[in-house]
Amino acid sequence: MQKWLEELLDVLPEKQIMTEAADRFSYSFDASFGEHLPEAVVQVKTTEETVHVMKTANAYGVPVTPRGQSTSLSGGPLPVKGGIVLDMVQWPEKIEVTPDDLIAVVSPSVLTADINKTVEPYGLMYPPDPSSAHVCTIGGNLAENSGGPRGLKYGVTKDYVIGLEVVTPEGEVMKTGGRTIKNVTGFDLTKLIIGSEGTLGVITEAVVKLVPKPPAVQTLMAVFDDVETAGQAISQTLTSGILPSKMEFVDQACLQAVEQYKPIGLPVEAAAVLIIELDGHPEAISIETKEVERIMQELGATDSQIPDTPEEAAEIWQARKLVSPAIATIKPTKVAEDATVPRSQIGPMMGRLRTIKEKYDVDLVVFGHAGDGNLHPDVMCDTRDQEEMERVERAVAEIFEAAIDLGGTLSGEHGIGTMKSAFMEQELGATGVDMMKRIKEAWDPNNILNPGKIFPEQGQTRLVLRDE
Amino acid sequence: MSNETSLKDALAYDKTFDCVQCGYCLPACPTYETMEKETHSPRGRINLIKMAAEGKASLDDLKEPIEKCLGCMACTTVCPTDVQYGDLLEAAKETLEKHETKTKTQQKTEGFLFGSFFPSSSWMNALGQATWLYQASGMQKAARALRLTSMAPLHLGEFEQVVPAQPSPKERKARSRRVKPDGTPAAKVAFFTGCVMDSVFFETNQNTVELLRLSGAEVILPENQTCCGALHAHAGKTDMAKEQAAANIQVFEEEDVDYIVNNAGGCGAKLIEYDRMFEEGTDWQERALAFTEKVKDISEVLVELDGLAFSKDVPKTITYQPSCHMTNVQRVTRPPRELMESIPGLTLKDMDNPGFCCGSAGIYNIVNYNDAMDILDVKMADVKKTSPEAIVTTNPGCLLQMKLGVQREGQGESVEAVHLVDLLMEAGPRSRN
């Protein structure tokens, strides 16, 4: 047995260290591409255990890749350099709510949706709502700085974390931030760690900020016969003094896929629909609903629907939820992108996407959180078709270029991981990437924590989705 | 190359691509919760099947994760991409079964169990009768006192303690195979009696026939029916399961009935999928389809006939443990609840997470006893929070498991586990007309 494994066994129960092939295979993948076999899967349940794992790994130079439920779409939890997959899911779940401070202290294994369930009885809300909230852990959300539809009004994960407990790559325990809303003591290491994709530290506890739960919500759906008008409607709404909690965009290809998958009477002739949610005081949203409807109609929406009951509203949101499974029936492999542009550029971005779709002859569909410029252009393909995958690689590269061209970013919410590292310099420039690398080197001198992510490997200049 | 291709075919490799590894199945999987690793989750298993088909993992790597799957199919109800997990699981089981080298004794025992025991009504009757003799003669008491049964292999002793009182052989023999309602029949139904139901829960089967009769149905119990084949299929013995299916299709074709009724969630789930066991476009598949179209759970038929009125209050608080196969495969969820709601005086208190398997899962609780008890402990913790006087189920396996759960919790005196059919009988059912 490897020396480092023996040392891990000094402190951790045997059951929490797995080296059988079946177990290693089971922690070799996420929801993106590729599989990478770790040498061992180690489950930690306390800060002390985490410290021991990091100290040992650091001493022996063994790579460590932290992992939640592995719903990542960018390769964050893939152990690309082997070593240890650090499974955080079995950590005892803890959600300690302090209603008077509007905060909750949570353990990394807590499912994101459970935070909301726990704080709701206090009339509070934890806003970030990635669509996998009922599956993914808060630890993974913190590492990836996850977003979600509500990002439009409420922001994303990093906007709700005010304190952390972190085990550093060298196995030291560090606290950042605290329990206060305002805090300018020193560098904001909390924000540095959120979204660092598990490359700077293992998050073992977080203090999250809560907001009062809005007393009412109202959904509205507007139908458009061209995509650019839908784009205009978004900007027009957002400059009219109204800030909806969600503004989701679904294109015609998605509408048709959903309707084919489960007929619910969607306007399949439409070029696009916007699904909008307003939240707040019932009287305020009743006025805002009328105003938004007026804006939609003035801009030329062909139809708008305002559901009367929560059930009818749920049906409309169901259509948005069904997009993912429905498009999976087009082709089995999904390259899920999240290129994001300034809101005024949604129209032009839609045009660029259409050109890319035709140029590379790929099944490209677009939906997403258009209100914050965060589109999801997904390319549906089949990994078994090497020729098609080559075209997909080029199409995706061009999507990234288009987003950067229009003043946007490679990734709004999925993270860089292994999928987008080749394009970092295009967006950040050589100095930008270099400064990030220097931070990484200072934090993790032996480069053991989630190596092979964010920064391109030597010679890695493009996206590869095939076995080469 | 041809070996590789055939392994890919055998493991239904192409179907693994439907899984996009989103992980939505993880919170639904009982074994992921109790065994605490991805290896024992649907996503992990599908990935291992794929790896084995590609020759990266060995069949040996696949063995334990597949054997430890309950087959409860809860994952299929939350899967956003409609992965055919049942097909993948059965393909994996069949492949493992074919590649397995077994000892002579193992082969003999399995040959007897699956070849003669479950399919044979006379064996199953004998089991019921032996159980009756055992209980009636006082041997049970003596054996329990001597703790003989706790020494039996496979923990059968624990199950033995919860088996209900058995009717005498005379009562069994006296059962009529054709029962007519009082007036003009509202429907003609054939009753699929099931193996375990008809031996261990004979009384429940009698009550099933009576409820159908009171609802205005003519009930036929075809004599040569055999095991549904579910236990064979779960064990990877697909060919044998197919033989059972063909035999049943033939027997039930003989009578022109409106429904083929069963009262065992697990059997019903197999019966309703008979058409998928035969090749598309064949004569057998067509016959199977005609069969499956008539398959219904007793609760569905009772609701549809709507012929019952209840004369007695049942002032009890109950909780309902739905059968996984009834919920996730047959997708029958409303009718049992409607029936319970119609019982006067009854209070139904739902437990947290009723869809979480109880750990019975066919013969899983016999072959994977410890794992099944871990799952049962989770279930009983949820049951206890509702403080019920009875736990109601719709499948013999679940019923035995819940009885065992109550026993393990030391609540044998205060909480009973009953089949829905028996609960309906308590309410003094009468013909509405």
HADDOCK unambig.tbl for C-alpha pairs under 7 A between the chains (distance, minus, plus):
assign (segid A and resid 21 and name CA) (segid B and resid 61 and name CA) 6.49 0.50 0.50
assign (segid A and resid 22 and name CA) (segid B and resid 39 and name CA) 6.56 0.50 0.50
assign (segid A and resid 22 and name CA) (segid B and resid 61 and name CA) 5.08 0.50 0.50
assign (segid A and resid 22 and name CA) (segid B and resid 62 and name CA) 6.83 0.50 0.50
assign (segid A and resid 23 and name CA) (segid B and resid 39 and name CA) 5.46 0.50 0.50
assign (segid A and resid 25 and name CA) (segid B and resid 48 and name CA) 6.87 0.50 0.50
assign (segid A and resid 26 and name CA) (segid B and resid 38 and name CA) 5.81 0.50 0.50
assign (segid A and resid 26 and name CA) (segid B and resid 39 and name CA) 5.21 0.50 0.50
assign (segid A and resid 26 and name CA) (segid B and resid 44 and name CA) 5.05 0.50 0.50
assign (segid A and resid 30 and name CA) (segid B and resid 21 and name CA) 6.50 0.50 0.50
assign (segid A and resid 31 and name CA) (segid B and resid 20 and name CA) 6.28 0.50 0.50
assign (segid A and resid 31 and name CA) (segid B and resid 21 and name CA) 4.82 0.50 0.50
assign (segid A and resid 31 and name CA) (segid B and resid 22 and name CA) 5.19 0.50 0.50
assign (segid A and resid 71 and name CA) (segid B and resid 22 and name CA) 5.33 0.50 0.50
assign (segid A and resid 71 and name CA) (segid B and resid 23 and name CA) 5.94 0.50 0.50
assign (segid A and resid 90 and name CA) (segid B and resid 36 and name CA) 6.85 0.50 0.50
assign (segid A and resid 135 and name CA) (segid B and resid 23 and name CA) 6.87 0.50 0.50
assign (segid A and resid 135 and name CA) (segid B and resid 24 and name CA) 5.90 0.50 0.50
assign (segid A and resid 135 and name CA) (segid B and resid 27 and name CA) 6.45 0.50 0.50
assign (segid A and resid 325 and name CA) (segid B and resid 80 and name CA) 5.03 0.50 0.50
assign (segid A and resid 325 and name CA) (segid B and resid 81 and name CA) 4.86 0.50 0.50
assign (segid A and resid 328 and name CA) (segid B and resid 81 and name CA) 6.52 0.50 0.50
assign (segid A and resid 332 and name CA) (segid B and resid 17 and name CA) 6.26 0.50 0.50
assign (segid A and resid 332 and name CA) (segid B and resid 18 and name CA) 5.80 0.50 0.50
